[in-house]
Amino acid sequence: MANIYKNAKHDFTGTGNVSVYTVPENSRAIIKSILITDDSGSGDSVQVDLVTPTSAGSAVFNLFKAKSITSNQSLQLLTEPLIMMEGEILRMTATTADRLFAIVSILEINREDL
């Protein structure tokens, strides 16, 4: 079993759904931090979803719906770690393009021996 520390970053240049991180099929993940920053001076909001694969497609669980980010500020969304299972997706959507970016801190736990 290997522990892999990593981060996922995204600059929201559009307003569509973005898969920021997907857990590999041979791993589980602990999301330690989701930091969202507004660098536009205007403020904005973000939606964060956990997408879980199912036999019928996928199920979407809303973690943060229209979470407001104050202009020129950063906001730490998580107060406790978030556990993600194999194949789950952390998906985000910005309300307005070119205002927000995200950094997600991840501990990936690979179940295979290296």
Secondary structure, 3 states (H helix, E strand, C coil): CEEEEEEEEEECCCCCCEEEEECCCCEEEEEEEEEEEECCCCCEEEEEEEEEEECCEEEEEEEEEEEEECCCCEEECCCCCEEECCCCEEEEEECCCCCEEEEEEEEEEECCCC
